[in-house]
Amino acid sequence: MQDASSEEEDFAAILLADAASQTALIAAEQAKQALRIVVEVESLENVGEGEGESLWEISIWDLIAFIGGLVAIPVAIYLIFIKYGGKIFKFKRGGRRK
Amino acid sequence: MFRMDLDRKSVFTFAILILFAQFISLTYFPVSTIVNEKFDSRDTYHSLLNFRLSRLSNIYEVNSSLPGYETYMEVLNGTYSNCSIYSWILLMDCERAIFTWNITTLIKDFGENETASLTLNLIKEKLHNIEEYLQETPKTIACVEWFSLAKRNFNYGQRYFSWAEEAYGRGDFNATFAFLTQSYAYLCKAEDELKVALERNMEPASIHEQSEIEHVMEKLSLSLINEVNNSLKNTANVERTDLANYSKRVLTTAKWYHDNESYCFALMYAAEAKATLKYAHLPTLANRSEALKRAEKFVKWAEENLTKVYFDLNVDAPWRSTTLNWRNYICKMLRARRRISQQFF
């Protein structure tokens, strides 16, 4: 009796494992295909964008950063080395201090 | 030659200003990334469950003697918290039970004819509302996926509604109520799926043209259908002919959906056909531990793929729910494995 029930349990476990394997394989394949959609749509869009877009197209942030840098660097140089230069780096003419 | 003064405040302020000006465009992007990361798209069925749960809580809070209350409480208490889609399906059963109860109560008060007429109008209105929402243009891949599911359930609901109308015309009230209940259940599903679709029709998912998404889905589904079709021509070495035949049937369904321009489902069924055929080539295992080892291996592989989907904000792949509940199988499998461990170790 025990052998028969153990056999039955074995059979049930094999069936379940089989169903789990098959379903897992299907779920994995479907997930793979879903991810392929993302890749394909993005690549399609990149091709489309590349065709009509100029290489020199810049965003507003690029422009702000460029102008900001252009203004800020000379101003910073002027302030650091010329206007407040004496306060930061004390230059002494005539060599060593006596 | 020179010595540094300790007053560095102004130098640092301007240095920071320069850095800010130079990298303002760079800092703009990480901010959007942080926002994206906060959006939890790991369990797509969770929002589906929440919609129905909030609706049913309004009903059961007023009347806890309604049918399905115990099931509702089980879901609410998180008995199946590891499986949101299963909980959602259970809540749909509650909706169906409440609907049937309502019909029975109305019949007692108004009679069959009046109740049938009232219920037909109610479903008609529901159909109309959903149809309006379906006019929305999907802009993200995830939205297209959810829309496909919602559209299919809407179509089923519409079909059952037309059968109910026919039965009502014949004076067959039993059939009318049966068809109306079925229609209602499908429309409830469509309603929830539409809500998720609209929720996912915006950022953080990338915005695309609907035609582009559909074009890609069409292309992918067609190539997969052809691939499986070619593989099915040579099934001489297949270990399990039953699975090969099943794969053929699934492929026919995929072709049908492709012909009817439902590319999301076409792709889903083609993927199922491919995976089934792949599995059909594997030998049948008669040994319990070997079968479990194989299952574990495949489940691990599936989890790896699904994790990629969970972390991709553009895609939900909600059609996984239609391939039965694979997680249920895993749970059962794990329980079976536990029994084995207890037996042998």
Interface residues (C-beta under 8 A of the other chain):
Chain A: E9 D10 A12 A13 I14 L16 A17 D18 A19 A20 S21 Q22 T23 A24 L25 I26 A27 A28 E29 Q30 A31 K32 Q33 A34 L35 R36 I37 V38 E40 V41 E42 L44 E45 S59 W61 D62 I64 A65 G68 G69 V71 A72 I73 V75 A76 L79 I80 Y84 K87 I88 F89 K90 F91 K92
Chain B: M1 F2 R3 M4 D5 D7 R8 S10 V11 F14 A15 L17 I18 F20 A21 Q22 F23 I24 S25 Y28 I141 E145 S206 H208 E212 I213 H215 V216 M217 K219 L220 L224 L243 L267 M268 A270 A271 E272 K274 A275 T276 K278 Y279 T284 L285 A286 N287 R288 A291 L292 R294 A295 F298 V299 W301 A302 E304 N305 L306 K308 V309 D312 N314 V315 D316 A317 W319 R320 T323 L324 W326 Y329 I330 K332 M333 A336 R339 I340
